Amino acid sequence: QAWELSTGDESIVVAVLDEGVMIEHPDLKNNMWVNEKETAGDGRDNDGNGYVDDYYGVDIVAGRGNGMDDHGHGTHVAGVIAAVNNLQGTVGVSFDLFLKYDVHIQAELFSPMSVKAGMSSGYFTQDAIAKAILYAYENGADVINMSFGGTASSIAVQDALAKAYTRCVLVASAGNEGAPNEG
């Protein structure tokens, strides 16, 4: 019933802090966030944020633009958020809506921002998490999705979260490994 009212809002940017996102995935490629201050593929840091060619997001781990998913989880999470209804694969909670009678309506979509903060092993450092949160915040994310677990905590991450919380909705996984998330 909710999809009859809305299937998203293309102005909403959801940063996916994970192990990257496959930006050419057929269910996602037309929805991906684009850093319009950056020129794709020119080998320069056009927007002066410290990352070269971060046109489709960033790889915090490698310190460069366009973090491609080398684990699969980030693409899965981005798909849950914004996979289009192309009659293949899956459909996200925000999608292009096909109505009966084969009338296609371009629905508004959420735009996932790829922020690679995790290594291919699934390990996230506190430093990378803090930098990823700040990157998402500084590049206009409205929502920051952090679908990873762990019990480590650092002042850098706490400070980054406090800053992002002033303008972003923060979404974090809970209950990983059967542990309560009370923080």
Solvent accessible surface area in square Angstrom, and as a share of the most:
residue,aa,sasa,rsa
1,Q,191,0.85
2,A,74,0.57
3,W,122,0.43
4,E,151,0.68
5,L,161,0.80
6,S,64,0.41
7,T,10,0.06
8,G,13,0.13
9,D,52,0.27
10,E,116,0.52
11,S,79,0.51
12,I,50,0.25
13,V,19,0.11
14,V,9,0.05
15,A,0,0.00
16,V,0,0.00
17,L,0,0.00
18,D,1,0.01
19,E,7,0.03
20,G,0,0.00
21,V,0,0.00
22,M,81,0.36
23,I,21,0.11
24,E,118,0.53
25,H,52,0.23
26,P,72,0.45
27,D,7,0.03
28,L,1,0.01
29,K,98,0.42
30,N,122,0.63
31,N,8,0.04
32,M,14,0.06
33,W,26,0.09
34,V,46,0.26
35,N,5,0.03
36,E,158,0.71
37,K,153,0.65
38,E,7,0.03
39,T,75,0.44
40,A,54,0.42
41,G,69,0.67
42,D,55,0.29
43,G,52,0.50
44,R,162,0.59
45,D,46,0.24
46,N,63,0.32
47,D,39,0.20
48,G,62,0.59
49,N,53,0.27
50,G,60,0.58
51,Y,35,0.13
52,V,61,0.35
53,D,24,0.12
54,D,0,0.00
55,Y,53,0.20
56,Y,61,0.23
57,G,0,0.00
58,V,0,0.00
59,D,9,0.05
60,I,14,0.07
61,V,66,0.38
62,A,51,0.39
63,G,42,0.40
64,R,140,0.51
65,G,8,0.07
66,N,47,0.24
67,G,1,0.01
68,M,88,0.39
69,D,18,0.09
70,D,82,0.43
71,H,99,0.44
72,G,38,0.36
73,H,67,0.30
74,G,0,0.00
75,T,15,0.09
76,H,116,0.52
77,V,15,0.09
78,A,0,0.00
79,G,7,0.07
80,V,81,0.47
81,I,21,0.11
82,A,0,0.00
83,A,0,0.00
84,V,12,0.07
85,N,26,0.13
86,N,47,0.24
87,L,145,0.72
88,Q,118,0.52
89,G,83,0.79
90,T,77,0.45
91,V,64,0.37
92,G,3,0.03
93,V,82,0.47
94,S,0,0.00
95,F,8,0.03
96,D,21,0.11
97,L,39,0.19
98,F,82,0.34
99,L,80,0.40
100,K,154,0.65
101,Y,182,0.69
102,D,142,0.74
103,V,82,0.47
104,H,92,0.41
105,I,76,0.39
106,Q,120,0.53
107,A,13,0.10
108,E,89,0.40
109,L,17,0.09
110,F,50,0.21
111,S,20,0.13
112,P,0,0.00
113,M,0,0.00
114,S,0,0.00
115,V,0,0.00
116,K,11,0.05
117,A,1,0.01
118,G,0,0.00
119,M,74,0.33
120,S,61,0.39
121,S,88,0.57
122,G,31,0.30
123,Y,133,0.50
124,F,25,0.10
125,T,45,0.26
126,Q,46,0.20
127,D,81,0.42
128,A,9,0.07
129,I,12,0.06
130,A,7,0.05
131,K,95,0.40
132,A,0,0.00
133,I,0,0.00
134,L,56,0.28
135,Y,8,0.03
136,A,0,0.00
137,Y,37,0.14
138,E,113,0.51
139,N,34,0.17
140,G,38,0.37
141,A,0,0.00
142,D,49,0.25
143,V,29,0.17
144,I,0,0.00
145,N,19,0.10
146,M,14,0.06
147,S,32,0.20
148,F,40,0.17
149,G,48,0.46
150,G,68,0.65
151,T,131,0.76
152,A,74,0.58
153,S,79,0.51
154,S,29,0.19
155,I,133,0.67
156,A,54,0.42
157,V,17,0.10
158,Q,100,0.44
159,D,90,0.47
160,A,2,0.01
161,L,51,0.26
162,A,64,0.50
163,K,94,0.40
164,A,0,0.00
165,Y,161,0.61
166,T,106,0.62
167,R,122,0.44
168,C,8,0.05
169,V,92,0.53
170,L,51,0.26
171,V,65,0.37
172,A,65,0.50
173,S,31,0.20
174,A,74,0.58
175,G,42,0.40
176,N,65,0.33
177,E,173,0.77
178,G,73,0.70
179,A,42,0.33
180,P,106,0.66
181,N,87,0.45
182,E,154,0.69
183,G,113,1.08
